[in-house]
C-alpha cells in the first residue's frame, strides 16, 4: 500500500510514528491494545519502507495542502485561541486603567491638582493576574489530563464570566484586586490549554504558524482592549472603565456556545484508550481524503513510546534525564519575554507616554498604534517562520530588542530632556518599534519553540512550568515598575530601561549558546535528537543516516522487548 500526499499522517503533531520493521504482530500494543485491534490489522502494520516514504512526503507537505487537509483543525484551533485573546485583554485593560482620568478620580488620590493611583495599588492591580497565573498554569495540567482539553477550557470560561462580573460591579480597590486574582487563575490556564490543543491537532507544516497564532491572540486581545479604552477614556462617568470590563464577557461566552460542537484532542483520547472516540475526532478534524485509520495508528504508536519512556509523567519528570534540557529551553524562551522589557513596553506604554508629557488622548491613540504595529509584526512573522529557522529569528530578534532598550535608556539621560519635547516622542517611537520587532520575533517564536521542544507526554507540564516562571517574573515587574515610573516614587522615566538591559544581555548570550534549531523536525525526530544529546551548534544541520528509520524502529522494538 502506498501513500499519496493527501493521505499523509502527520509526523508527530498529528501522530506520525514509525511502525515495526518486519510487518510482524507486535506483542505489546499501545495503551493495552494489541496489534490485532481494528486499528492494527496484521496486513496494515506500518513497515520501515512505508514509514520512510511517509516521512519524505511529510517533509514536502506544503502549507496550502496542509490548510486544505486540516482546515477543520485550523478552525477549532482558533476557538481555543480565543481564550488567549481574553488573557491578552485583561492585563492590557488593567495596566491602562490607571491612565483614565475618571478611574484615577474614583480610585486614586489627589496629586498636584489632579489625581493619581498610588503605586502600591498599581502594583496590587497588576499583581492579580501574574499571581493567579502561577496557580492557574500549574492547576491546568491536572484537568487537562483528567477531563480533557474541552472541559478544562469550559471551566475556565465559566470562571472568567464570574471574574468579569466582579470587575464590572466593583465599588472599591480591594474588590478589583479580588477580581483580578480570580481572573488571573484562568488567564494563566488559557496559554497552557491553547498551545497544547493546537500542537495536537495541526500537522507539522502548520505547527509553527499555529503556535505563533497564540501570540497573535495575545496581541488581538491587547489591541481590542486598547481600542475600547481609547474610545471610552474621555467619558466623565464610570462607564469609561465599566464598558471595557463588560467587553471581556464576549470571549468566554462565545467559546461556551461553540465548545459543545468542538472535537476533543485525539491524542488525549488515545492516551485514555478511547480509540473509537479518537477516530471520530480525527474524522471531524481532517479532510475526507486523509487516511484516518493510519493516522490513528500512528498516534497510538507515538503515544506508546512516550508512555514507555515517561511512565510517571509528573512535573518532576520534566527535570530528569534529557527532559531537563527540553524544560530549560522551553522555560527560558518564555522567561526572556519579560526580562527583555515586554512587560514595561506593552503593559505600561500609555502610562509611560502620559508621564513623558504626551497629552492623554494622544497617549491612548499612540497606545493603539503600538499594538496595531504589533499585530502587523505578528502577521509578518508567519512567512518568516515558514522560511527561516526558529533560532535565527529568535536570537536576532532579541538582539534588536536589546539594542532598542539601550536606546530608550540613553535618550532619557540626554541633557535637556524636560525642555525638549522631541526626546519623549523619540522614546515613545522607539517603544512602538520595539513592539513591532517583538511581535515579529520572540513573541510568536516562544510558543513555537515550547511546542516543539517539549515531549508529547510532558507537554502539559512543560508549558505549565514555563508559564508559571513567566508569571513569577511578571510579578516582580508588576511590583517594581510602578515604583520606578511613578512621579511620587522613583520617577525614573526611560532610565528604567537600563534595568532591563542588564537582564536582556545575559539572555542574549544564553540564546546564542544553548537555543537549538528545531525547524522542519517532526516530534519523532526531535525526541531522537534530544535522546542522542545532539549539541546545539549542530542541531539545525543534523542529518539522520540512511538507516534512521530503522534506528527509530529498533528503538521501539528495544522498548517492547525490555
C-alpha positions in Angstrom: 0.0 0.0 0.0 1.4 3.4 -0.9 0.7 6.9 0.3 -0.1 10.0 -1.8 0.3 13.3 -0.2 -3.3 13.8 0.7 -3.2 10.6 2.7 -0.2 11.6 4.7 -0.4 11.0 8.5 1.2 14.0 10.2 4.6 13.4 11.8 4.5 13.8 15.5 2.0 16.6 15.9 -0.9 14.7 14.4 0.7 11.4 15.3 3.1 10.2 12.7 5.3 7.4 14.0 7.4 4.5 12.7 5.9 1.0 12.8 7.5 -2.3 13.3 10.2 -3.0 10.7 9.2 -6.5 9.8 5.5 -6.3 9.4 5.0 -8.9 12.2 2.5 -8.7 15.0 3.6 -6.6 18.0 3.0 -8.4 21.2 2.7 -5.2 23.2 0.2 -2.8 21.8 0.0 0.7 22.9 -2.1 1.5 25.9 -3.3 -2.0 26.5 -4.1 -2.5 22.8 -2.6 -5.3 20.8 -1.7 -5.2 17.1 -4.8 -7.3 16.4 -7.1 -4.3 17.3 -9.2 -2.9 14.5 -6.7 -0.2 14.0 -3.8 -2.6 13.7 -4.8 -5.2 11.2 -1.9 -7.5 10.6 -1.9 -6.7 6.9 -1.8 -3.0 7.6 1.2 -2.6 10.0 3.5 0.2 9.0 6.7 -1.2 7.6 10.0 0.6 7.6 9.8 1.2 3.9 6.4 2.7 4.2 7.5 4.8 7.2 10.5 6.2 5.3 8.2 7.1 2.3 5.7 8.8 4.6 8.4 10.8 6.3 9.7 12.0 3.0 6.2 13.1 1.9 5.7 14.7 5.3 8.7 17.0 4.9 7.4 18.1 1.4 3.8 18.8 2.5 3.1 22.4 1.6 1.3 25.0 3.7 -1.5 25.2 1.1 -2.1 21.5 1.2 -2.0 21.3 5.0 -4.6 24.1 5.2 -6.8 22.1 2.8 -6.5 18.8 4.5 -6.7 20.1 8.1 -9.0 23.1 7.7 -11.4 21.9 10.4 -8.5 21.5 12.8 -7.4 25.1 12.0 -10.9 26.4 12.7 -11.2 24.7 16.1 -7.7 25.9 17.0 -8.9 29.4 16.5 -11.7 28.7 19.0 -9.2 27.6 21.6 -7.1 30.7 20.9 -10.0 32.9 21.9 -9.1 32.1 25.5 -5.7 33.5 24.9 -7.4 36.7 23.5 -9.0 37.0 26.9 -5.6 36.5 28.5 -4.3 39.4 26.4 -7.3 41.7 27.0 -7.4 41.8 30.8 -3.7 42.7 31.6 -3.8 45.4 29.0 -7.0 46.7 30.4 -5.8 46.8 34.0 -2.4 48.2 33.1 -4.1 51.1 31.2 -6.9 51.8 33.6 -4.6 53.9 35.7 -4.3 56.4 32.9 -8.0 57.0 32.6 -8.9 60.3 34.3 -12.3 59.0 35.7 -10.6 55.9 37.1 -7.9 58.0 38.7 -10.5 60.1 40.4 -12.7 57.2 41.6 -9.8 55.0 42.8 -6.9 57.4 43.2 -5.8 60.2 45.4 -5.2 64.0 44.8 -1.8 64.8 43.4 -0.6 68.2 42.1 -4.0 69.5 41.1 -5.2 66.2 39.7 -5.5 62.5 40.7 -3.1 59.6 40.7 -3.5 55.9 41.6 -0.9 55.2 44.4 2.0 53.0 43.4 1.1 50.3 45.9 -2.4 49.9 44.3 -1.0 50.0 40.8 1.3 47.1 41.9 -1.6 45.3 43.6 -3.8 45.5 40.5 -1.1 44.3 38.2 -0.1 41.6 40.6 -3.5 40.0 40.5 -3.1 38.4 37.1 0.5 37.1 37.4 -0.1 35.7 40.9 -3.2 34.0 39.6 -1.3 32.8 36.6 1.2 30.9 38.8 -1.6 29.0 40.3 -3.6 28.6 37.1 -0.7 27.4 34.9 0.1 24.6 37.3 -3.5 23.8 38.1 -4.4 23.5 34.4 -2.2 20.4 33.9 -4.3 18.2 36.1 -7.8 18.8 34.5 -6.2 18.8 31.0 -5.1 15.2 31.6 -8.1 14.0 33.7 -11.1 15.6 32.0 -9.7 16.7 28.6 -9.0 19.9 26.7 -12.6 20.8 26.1 -13.9 20.6 29.6 -10.9 22.4 31.0 -11.5 25.3 28.7 -15.2 25.3 29.5 -14.5 25.5 33.3 -12.0 28.4 32.7 -14.6 30.3 30.6 -17.2 30.0 33.4 -14.7 31.3 36.0 -13.8 34.2 33.6 -17.5 35.2 33.5 -17.7 35.3 37.3 -14.5 37.3 37.5 -15.7 39.9 34.9 -18.9 40.3 36.9 -16.8 41.1 40.0 -14.8 43.7 38.0 -17.9 45.2 36.4 -19.6 45.7 39.8 -16.5 46.9 41.7 -17.0 49.7 44.1 -13.6 49.8 45.7 -10.0 48.9 45.1 -10.0 45.6 47.1 -12.9 44.3 45.0 -10.9 45.0 41.8 -7.9 43.2 43.3 -10.0 40.1 44.2 -11.5 40.0 40.7 -8.0 40.2 39.2 -6.8 37.3 41.4 -9.8 35.1 40.4 -9.4 36.0 36.8 -5.7 35.5 36.9 -6.1 31.8 37.7 -7.9 31.1 34.4 -5.8 33.6 32.5 -2.8 31.5 33.4 -4.6 28.4 32.2 -5.6 29.7 28.7 -2.0 29.9 27.4 -1.4 26.3 28.6 -4.6 24.9 27.0 -4.4 26.6 23.6 -0.8 25.5 22.6 -1.5 22.0 23.9 -4.6 21.6 21.7 -3.2 23.3 18.7 0.0 21.3 18.6 -2.0 18.1 18.9 -4.5 18.7 16.0 -2.4 20.5 13.4 0.3 19.0 11.1 4.0 19.8 11.4 4.0 22.3 8.5 1.3 24.3 10.3 2.7 23.7 13.8 4.8 26.9 13.7 2.1 29.0 12.3 -0.5 27.6 14.7 1.7 28.2 17.7 2.6 31.7 16.5 -1.1 32.4 16.4 -1.2 32.0 20.2 1.0 35.2 20.3 -1.3 36.9 17.7 -4.2 36.1 20.0 -2.4 37.9 22.9 -1.9 40.9 20.5 -5.5 40.8 19.3 -6.7 40.9 23.0 -4.3 43.8 23.8 -5.3 45.7 20.6 -9.1 45.3 21.3 -8.6 46.4 24.9 -6.5 49.4 23.9 -9.1 50.4 21.2 -12.0 50.1 23.6 -10.1 52.1 26.2 -9.2 54.8 23.7 -12.9 55.1 22.8 -14.2 55.4 26.4 -11.4 57.2 28.2 -12.9 60.6 27.6 -16.2 59.8 29.3 -16.8 61.5 32.6 -18.7 58.7 34.3 -17.7 55.2 35.4 -18.7 53.7 32.1 -15.3 54.9 30.9 -13.9 51.8 32.6 -17.1 49.6 33.0 -17.6 49.3 29.3 -14.0 47.8 28.8 -14.7 45.5 31.8 -18.0 44.3 30.2 -16.4 43.7 26.8 -14.5 40.8 28.3 -17.7 38.7 28.5 -17.7 38.4 24.7 -14.9 35.9 24.5 -15.7 33.3 27.2 -19.4 33.3 26.2 -18.6 32.8 22.5 -16.3 29.8 23.5 -19.0 28.3 25.7 -21.6 28.5 22.9 -19.3 26.8 20.3 -17.4 24.4 22.5 -20.0 21.6 22.6 -19.5 21.2 18.9 -15.7 21.0 19.1 -13.9 17.7 18.8 -11.6 16.6 21.7 -7.9 16.1 21.1 -7.3 12.6 19.6 -4.0 12.4 21.5 -5.8 12.7 24.8 -8.4 10.2 23.8 -5.8 7.7 22.7 -4.0 8.0 26.0 -7.3 7.1 27.7 -7.7 4.1 25.3 -10.9 5.5 23.7 -10.0 4.6 20.2 -13.4 4.9 18.7 -13.8 8.4 20.0 -10.3 9.3 18.8 -11.2 8.1 15.3 -14.4 10.2 15.3 -12.4 13.2 16.4 -10.0 12.7 13.6 -12.9 12.5 11.1 -14.0 15.9 12.3 -10.5 17.4 12.3 -9.4 16.4 8.8 -10.4 16.3 5.2 -12.1 13.1 3.9 -9.0 12.3 1.7 -6.9 11.8 4.8 -6.4 8.1 5.9 -7.7 8.4 9.4 -7.1 4.8 10.5 -3.4 5.1 9.7 -3.3 8.5 11.4 -4.8 6.9 14.5 -2.4 4.0 14.4 0.5 6.5 14.2 -0.8 8.5 17.2 -1.1 5.2 19.2 2.4 4.1 18.4 3.9 7.5 19.2 1.9 7.7 22.4 3.0 4.2 23.4 6.7 5.2 23.1 6.1 8.4 25.1 4.3 6.3 27.8 7.1 3.8 27.9 9.8 6.5 28.2 7.8 8.6 30.8 5.7 6.2 32.7 5.3 8.6 35.6 4.6 11.8 33.6 4.5 14.2 36.6 6.1 17.6 36.9 9.3 16.1 38.3 9.8 14.1 35.1 10.5 17.5 33.3 13.7 17.7 35.3 15.1 14.2 34.7 17.4 13.0 32.0 17.1 14.6 28.6 13.8 16.2 29.6 15.8 18.7 31.7 17.4 20.2 28.7 14.0 20.5 27.0 12.4 22.1 30.1 15.2 24.7 30.3 14.8 25.7 26.7 11.0 26.0 27.0 11.3 28.0 30.2 14.0 30.3 29.0 12.3 31.3 25.7 9.2 32.3 27.7 11.0 33.9 30.6 13.1 36.1 28.2 10.0 38.0 27.2 9.5 40.0 30.4 13.3 40.0 31.0 13.7 41.8 27.7 11.2 44.6 28.8 8.0 43.5 27.2 6.0 43.9 30.4 7.2 47.6 30.5 6.6 48.3 26.9 3.2 46.6 26.5 1.7 46.9 29.9 2.8 50.5 30.8 3.1 52.1 27.3 0.1 54.5 27.7 1.1 55.5 31.2 4.7 56.0 30.1 3.5 58.2 27.3 1.5 60.4 29.7 4.4 60.7 32.2 6.6 61.7 29.3 4.3 64.7 28.7 2.2 63.4 25.9 -1.5 64.6 26.1 -3.9 61.9 27.3 -5.8 61.4 24.1 -2.6 61.3 22.1 -1.2 58.8 24.6 -4.1 56.4 24.2 -4.0 56.8 20.4 -0.3 56.1 20.4 -1.0 53.0 22.6 -3.5 51.7 20.0 -0.9 52.3 17.3 1.8 50.4 19.3 -0.5 47.4 19.5 -1.6 47.7 15.8 2.0 47.7 14.8 2.5 44.5 16.9 -0.4 42.9 15.1 1.3 43.6 11.7 4.5 42.3 13.1 2.9 39.0 14.2 1.3 38.5 10.8 4.7 39.2 9.2 6.2 36.5 11.5 4.3 33.8 9.7 6.3 33.8 6.4 9.5 34.2 8.5 8.6 31.1 10.5 7.9 29.2 7.3 11.2 30.1 5.7 13.7 30.9 8.4 14.9 28.9 11.4 13.5 29.3 14.9 16.9 30.0 16.3 17.8 32.7 13.7 14.5 34.6 14.2 14.6 34.4 18.0 18.2 35.3 18.5 18.4 38.2 16.1 15.1 39.5 17.2 16.3 39.6 20.8 19.5 41.3 19.6 17.3 44.1 18.0 15.1 44.4 21.1 18.2 44.7 23.4 19.5 47.5 21.2 16.2 49.4 21.3 16.0 49.1 25.1 19.5 50.6 25.3 18.4 53.5 23.0 15.4 54.2 25.2 17.6 54.5 28.3 20.2 56.6 26.5 17.6 59.1 25.3 16.5 59.6 28.9 19.9 60.9 30.0 20.4 63.3 27.2 20.7 66.9 28.6 17.5 69.0 28.1 15.1 66.1 28.4 12.5 68.2 30.2 12.6 71.1 27.8 12.9 69.2 24.5 9.6 67.7 23.6 11.2 65.7 20.8 13.0 63.4 23.2 9.8 61.9 24.8 8.4 61.4 21.4 11.6 59.7 20.2 11.4 57.4 23.2 7.7 56.6 22.5 8.5 55.9 18.9 11.3 53.5 19.9 8.7 51.6 22.1 6.4 51.3 19.1 9.3 50.0 17.0 10.2 47.6 19.9 6.7 46.1 19.9 6.8 45.6 16.1 10.0 43.5 16.3 8.9 41.8 19.5 5.7 40.5 17.9 7.6 39.5 14.7 10.3 37.6 16.6 10.5 36.4 20.2 6.8 36.9 20.9 5.4 34.3 18.5 8.6 32.1 18.4 8.3 31.5 22.1 5.2 29.3 21.7 6.6 27.6 18.6 9.7 26.6 20.4 7.9 25.4 23.5 5.6 23.2 21.5 8.5 21.7 19.5 11.0 21.1 22.3 8.6 19.6 24.9 7.7 15.9 24.6 4.1 15.0 23.9 3.7 13.2 27.2 5.1 16.1 29.2 3.8 19.0 27.1 1.1 19.9 29.6 3.6 20.1 32.5 6.3 21.8 30.5 4.0 24.6 29.2 2.6 25.0 32.7 6.0 25.3 34.3 7.2 27.7 31.7 4.0 29.8 32.1 4.5 29.9 35.9 8.1 31.1 35.6 7.0 33.8 33.2 4.3 34.8 35.6 6.7 34.9 38.5 8.9 37.3 36.6 5.9 39.4 35.7 5.1 39.6 39.4 8.5 41.1 40.0 7.8 43.6 37.2 4.3 44.4 38.5 5.8 45.3 41.9 8.9 47.2 40.7 7.8 49.1 37.6 5.1 51.3 39.3 7.6 52.4 42.0 10.2 53.0 39.3 7.9 55.1 37.0 5.5 56.9 39.3 6.3 60.6 39.8 5.7 60.2 43.6 8.2 57.3 43.8 11.3 56.6 41.7 10.4 58.9 38.7 13.0 57.0 36.6 11.2 57.6 33.3 13.1 55.9 30.5 16.1 55.2 32.7 14.2 52.2 33.8 15.2 50.6 30.5 18.7 50.2 31.8 17.4 47.7 34.4 16.0 45.5 31.6 19.2 46.0 29.6 21.0 44.3 32.4 18.7 41.3 32.2 18.4 41.1 28.4 22.2 40.8 27.7 22.7 37.6 29.7 19.6 36.2 28.0 21.1 37.0 24.6 24.3 35.2 25.5 22.3 32.1 26.6 20.3 32.1 23.3 23.4 32.0 21.1 24.9 29.3 23.2 22.0 27.0 24.1 19.0 27.6 21.9 18.7 24.8 19.2 17.2 24.9 15.8 14.1 22.8 15.6 12.5 24.0 12.3 11.3 21.2 10.0 11.7 18.4 12.5 9.0 16.0 13.4 8.3 15.3 17.0 9.7 11.8 16.4 13.0 13.3 15.1 13.2 15.8 17.9 12.7 13.0 20.5 15.6 11.1 19.0 17.9 14.1 18.7 17.3 15.1 22.4 17.8 11.4 23.3 21.1 11.4 21.5 22.1 14.7 23.2 22.8 16.4 19.8 24.9 19.6 20.5 23.2 23.0 20.0 25.5 24.1 17.3 24.8 21.1 15.0 21.1 20.8 15.9 19.9 22.5 12.7 22.2 20.7 10.4 22.0 17.2 12.0 21.4 14.5 9.4 20.0 11.1 10.2 21.8 8.2 8.5 20.1 6.2 5.7 19.1 3.8 8.4 17.5 6.4 10.6 14.0 4.9 10.1 15.3 1.5 11.2 17.0 3.1 14.1 13.8 4.6 15.4 12.1 1.3 14.8 14.8 -0.6 16.6 14.4 1.8 19.5 10.7 0.9 19.7 11.5 -2.8 19.4 14.0 -2.5 22.2 11.3 -0.8 24.4 8.9 -3.6 23.6 11.4 -6.3 24.4 12.5 -4.8 27.7 
